[in-house]
Amino acid sequence: MTECTVTLRPATPEDVDLVFAWANDPVTRAASFRAAPIDYEAHVAWFARALASEGRHLFVALRGARPVAFVRLERSEDRPSTLVVSLNVAPEARGEGVGVAALRAADDEARALSATTILALIREENEASRRTFARAGYVDCGSCEVEGSAARRFERSLR
Ligand SMILES: CC(C)(COP(=O)(O)OP(=O)(O)OC[C@H]1O[C@@H](n2cnc3c(N)ncnc32)[C@H](O)[C@@H]1OP(=O)(O)O)[C@@H](O)C(=O)NCCC(=O)NCCS
């Protein structure tokens, strides 16, 4: 696979439309546990709430100066030392190593947030995502169900 370097910067209110466009990409919707298209007004409200929330940390991954992915780290309610990660690579930047590079960069952010574990919940059939998380050092910890869909828990230990 191509070597790729990205940096993460905190998301800002100006990223709202970029994140919306990436989130409404059909492949992204199919990979999500809520597959319906996202309504713009609902997204704007969600994004503002997420930026203001203490437990959520939103990042835009940059390749050079170009935004190429959105990463969210969210504090787990039942396990405060765990962050739940969500990753969406810009449709035009997929398959170039961005996903793996963004997850590696997210490790540092998670450590800075004093997390010991990062958890990803991945739809069973999302082969690309399973490979990406495995390549970034996550371990497949078995199957589970999320919002009625078969999923897998992938965990990354930061200890
Ligand atoms: C899944 C996703 C994050 C992968 O990111 P990416 O930048 O395209 O992946 P990378 O280029 O870093 O590739 C990582 C691995 O995944 C594999 N991969 C990438 N796209 C693939 C595809 N469409 N089908 C199968 N494998 C794929 C690569 O071959 C590589 O594995 P390898 O090193 O064993 O060859 C990205 O495609 C995406 O954002 N998809 C839509 C949203 C999504 O599924 N998010 C994750 C939800 S849990």
The ligand as an SDF file (V2000), in Angstrom:
LIG
                    3D

 48 50  0  0  0  0  0  0  0  0999 V2000
  -13.1180    2.4360    5.0520 C   0  0  0  0  0  0  0  0  0  0  0  0
  -12.2310    3.6420    4.8010 C   0  0  0  0  0  0  0  0  0  0  0  0
  -12.1250    4.4360    6.1040 C   0  0  0  0  0  0  0  0  0  0  0  0
  -10.8330    3.1450    4.3810 C   0  0  0  0  0  0  0  0  0  0  0  0
   -9.9750    4.2590    4.2080 O   0  0  0  0  0  0  0  0  0  0  0  0
   -8.9900    4.3120    2.9450 P   0  0  0  0  0  0  0  0  0  0  0  0
   -8.1530    5.5220    3.0680 O   0  0  0  0  0  0  0  0  0  0  0  0
   -9.7850    4.1540    1.7050 O   0  0  0  0  0  0  0  0  0  0  0  0
   -8.1400    2.9670    3.1890 O   0  0  0  0  0  0  0  0  0  0  0  0
   -6.5740    2.7790    2.9730 P   0  0  0  0  0  0  0  0  0  0  0  0
   -6.2220    3.2900    1.6180 O   0  0  0  0  0  0  0  0  0  0  0  0
   -5.8570    3.3530    4.1680 O   0  0  0  0  0  0  0  0  0  0  0  0
   -6.4630    1.2000    2.9390 O   0  0  0  0  0  0  0  0  0  0  0  0
   -6.3900    0.4200    4.1210 C   0  0  0  0  0  0  0  0  0  0  0  0
   -6.6600   -1.0290    3.8000 C   0  0  0  0  0  0  0  0  0  0  0  0
   -8.0230   -1.1810    3.3620 O   0  0  0  0  0  0  0  0  0  0  0  0
   -8.0370   -1.8130    2.0730 C   0  0  0  0  0  0  0  0  0  0  0  0
   -9.1240   -1.2380    1.2990 N   0  0  0  0  0  0  0  0  0  0  0  0
   -9.3260    0.0700    0.9970 C   0  0  0  0  0  0  0  0  0  0  0  0
  -10.4420    0.2030    0.2610 N   0  0  0  0  0  0  0  0  0  0  0  0
  -10.9370   -1.0470    0.0920 C   0  0  0  0  0  0  0  0  0  0  0  0
  -12.0780   -1.5680   -0.5530 C   0  0  0  0  0  0  0  0  0  0  0  0
  -12.9540   -0.7590   -1.1800 N   0  0  0  0  0  0  0  0  0  0  0  0
  -12.3140   -2.9090   -0.4880 N   0  0  0  0  0  0  0  0  0  0  0  0
  -11.4460   -3.7320    0.1700 C   0  0  0  0  0  0  0  0  0  0  0  0
  -10.3460   -3.2970    0.8090 N   0  0  0  0  0  0  0  0  0  0  0  0
  -10.1010   -1.9710    0.7630 C   0  0  0  0  0  0  0  0  0  0  0  0
   -6.7000   -1.4790    1.4710 C   0  0  0  0  0  0  0  0  0  0  0  0
   -6.3450   -2.3980    0.4670 O   0  0  0  0  0  0  0  0  0  0  0  0
   -5.8050   -1.5620    2.6750 C   0  0  0  0  0  0  0  0  0  0  0  0
   -5.5680   -2.9170    3.0360 O   0  0  0  0  0  0  0  0  0  0  0  0
   -4.1790   -3.6420    2.6730 P   0  0  0  0  0  0  0  0  0  0  0  0
   -3.1060   -2.7600    3.2600 O   0  0  0  0  0  0  0  0  0  0  0  0
   -4.3350   -4.9470    3.3650 O   0  0  0  0  0  0  0  0  0  0  0  0
   -4.1450   -3.7060    1.2020 O   0  0  0  0  0  0  0  0  0  0  0  0
  -12.7820    4.5510    3.6600 C   0  0  0  0  0  0  0  0  0  0  0  0
  -12.9220    3.7830    2.5080 O   0  0  0  0  0  0  0  0  0  0  0  0
  -14.0910    5.2250    4.0080 C   0  0  0  0  0  0  0  0  0  0  0  0
  -14.1040    6.3240    4.5650 O   0  0  0  0  0  0  0  0  0  0  0  0
  -15.2260    4.5520    3.6830 N   0  0  0  0  0  0  0  0  0  0  0  0
  -16.5530    5.0740    3.9380 C   0  0  0  0  0  0  0  0  0  0  0  0
  -16.8580    5.2660    5.4220 C   0  0  0  0  0  0  0  0  0  0  0  0
  -16.4560    4.0870    6.2780 C   0  0  0  0  0  0  0  0  0  0  0  0
  -16.6320    2.9350    5.9400 O   0  0  0  0  0  0  0  0  0  0  0  0
  -15.9220    4.4390    7.4580 N   0  0  0  0  0  0  0  0  0  0  0  0
  -15.5420    3.4670    8.4620 C   0  0  0  0  0  0  0  0  0  0  0  0
  -16.7440    3.1360    9.2820 C   0  0  0  0  0  0  0  0  0  0  0  0
  -16.3360    2.0230   10.6020 S   0  0  0  0  0  0  0  0  0  0  0  0
  1  2  1  0
  2  3  1  0
  2  4  1  0
  2 36  1  0
  4  5  1  0
  5  6  1  0
  6  7  2  0
  6  8  1  0
  6  9  1  0
  9 10  1  0
 10 11  2  0
 10 12  1  0
 10 13  1  0
 13 14  1  0
 14 15  1  0
 15 16  1  0
 15 30  1  0
 16 17  1  0
 17 18  1  0
 17 28  1  0
 18 19  1  0
 18 27  1  0
 19 20  2  0
 20 21  1  0
 21 22  1  0
 21 27  2  0
 22 23  1  0
 22 24  2  0
 24 25  1  0
 25 26  2  0
 26 27  1  0
 28 29  1  0
 28 30  1  0
 30 31  1  0
 31 32  1  0
 32 33  2  0
 32 34  1  0
 32 35  1  0
 36 37  1  0
 36 38  1  0
 38 39  2  0
 38 40  1  0
 40 41  1  0
 41 42  1  0
 42 43  1  0
 43 44  2  0
 43 45  1  0
 45 46  1  0
 46 47  1  0
 47 48  1  0
M  END
$$$$
